[in-house]
Amino acid sequence: MNSPSSNTETMAYSISHLNFGYGTSWAQTRDAVLSDLTCTIESGKIVGVLGPNGSGKSTLLKLLTRILRLQVGTIELFGRDLQAMSQADIARTVAFVPQETQQSFPFTLAQMVLMGRYPHHSGWGGWHWENSADLAVAHSAMIDLDVAHLGTRLITDVSGGERQRAIIARAIAQMPRVLLLDEPTAFLDLHHQLEIARILRKLNRERRLTVIMVSHDLNLASQYCDHLILLDRGRIVKEGSPEEVIEPEILEAVYRCRVLVDRHPQSGMPRVSLPV
Amino acid sequence: MKETIGTSPVTPIPSSEKVAQQGNEGLTLKPTMSSFPSLTFGRWLFWIGLFLFMSVVALIGCLRFGTQVLEFSRILDILFQEMGRTPAGGTESDPTRVILLHVRLPRVLLAFFVGGSLAAVGVALQALLRNPLADPFVIGISSGAALGAAMALLFGIGLSVWSLATLPVCAFGGALVSLLIVYRISATHFGFSIYTLLLAGVVLNAIFSAFIMFLTSVADPNRAFGMYAWLMGSRTGPDYPTLGILGIYLGVGLVLLATQAHSLNLLTLGEEAARSLGVEVERVKKLIFLASALLTGAVVAFSGLIGFVGLIVPHAVRLALSADHRLLLPIAGLAGGVFLMVADTVARTLLSPAEIPVGVVTALVGGPVFLYLLMNHRVRFGT
């Protein structure tokens, strides 16, 4: 066991005995979304959260960025109690990319990405003017995500893939230490799926950015994640390296269907296929 | 795979390559990104200045018209004379002067304040409800305020100076209650639905109107008639103390809204996204609720029901200028003021010496615009 002080630097998240249910507090026990979840997430890793629909993956991400308030249990972010931090404090450490972004107001892509700088300014209602450092950060994030040429386009007019990349650019512009993504590649074509995965790995390597992503894409997770957490009905079924988690018996029990697991021809990582 | 980093063909800024090469070192760079579109203080000041100037021009233009058309030189003469004078001095013998300073000017100023506040409330509600078609009148906030004020008018409080201070408080209460109802109804688990919001507004309007009709039918006929005129947004020019009281209410509400302008930007992303970007959503929402109800309450108490200003003006400004609330909120406020000054001038001169209630004018202009927007937005909101 590490001492608490070194723990704060190596552990991005320490989660213990997390229980959560939607609805009123006295109904919790009946429809718990997460029950007695305990795990740690190491700093500097890419972590995949897997599991069937309704297994509590998205809920877990929302608890980690305090979009949802914790009910039972504790979450520590780099050794600090998440409940005691201000929302801006959290946003400077953790960025969140939601599954889908609907925007009915005509903001430009650049305005959208610059919103990522909000938590870095204080003041009444966050009133501030972006300075040149903000612009530089936003612009470099837009280059990383291949949307720099779309700066003046309206978010309501671009394609779903372009919008999703702009949202990830906004998260990068937050300059976080941890990046949470809820199915980041769900609406992207193959080219941009690969692009996003590579960018995430690049950010992870170069900035020691901890990445936690929820995904239904087992192969993407196997290829790019260092550590996988498999959830089923609000409990951790299995966690470990892709080799340990992507096992036919484990997946078949969780997803309730037969799967074939072989090796990726290039990387040698486990590869999942469905039977004919 | 296409190498995109630093070689994107459409990045026109030389410094962008430097930023890309150095990765996160870009933070320490301070390049001037002339083509990177962002709102700077200078640009903000320019637009505010321009619209302030246009507001003054429009105000003088509106002072010209009435039952008797005045010369511009005469208007400016009187205004400049008045500015150099102490308020207590001199007797008002010149009839033109009396008409200008004590009939038209207060009335035009009232229209400006009221229009500006309605547009600002429209902007705030649209962001809060994530809905570009929200308007305090359409979604039933104004009629909630009207019911509050009507109750105050019919039960006891007469038209004394004291009532001018208490009427807005009752209207504020009515506005706040209806705003909370509309918010609760339209905030479903799946986000805000335009149709739920509009239907909630229609039904609330119907319920509140029924209550108001009930109150007027049991009230003394003289009072009831005065109430009808008031509800239609028809007012004669107020005196300056009245304007002052209104100004205090509106000033507090507008300053509250303005402090939240940047948070409103993030609120349009939805509450969850806003929270993940560091917005204290609950605090911001409370402030918006209070400020919007205060503004709507004060406006309804002094001017009755005036619809659609909060819908057309923000929409036009958003299209023409920016969706950024730091700019949108003040510019829509100024433009809303100008819009209602002009609408009020039309209302009092079109059938001169008879008057049309200004609410009729704004509804005749705003209603069709609203329908047009609703038709065009169907695809975008159709979930």
Interface residues (C-beta under 8 A of the other chain):
Chain A: K62 T65 R66 I67 S86 Q87 A88 D89 I90 A91 R92 V94 A95 F96 P98 T101 Q102 Q103 S104 F105 P106 F107 T108 A110 Q111 L114 M115 G116 Y118 P119 W124 G125 G126 W127 H128 W129 E130 S132 A133 L135 A136 V137 A138 H139 S140 I143 D144 D146 A148 H149 G151 T152 T156 R170 Q174 M175 H191 L194 E195 R198 E206 R207
Chain B: M1 K2 T4 I5 G6 S8 P9 V10 T11 I13 S16 V19 A20 G23 N24 G26 L27 T28 L29 K30 P31 T32 M33 S35 F36 P37 S38 L39 T40 F41 W44 Q126 A127 R130 N131 P132 G191 T259 Q260 A261 H262 S263 N265 L266 T268 L269 G270 E272 A273 R275 S276 L277 G278 V279 E280 V281 V284 L287 R318 L319 S322 A323 D324 R326 H377 R380 F381 T383
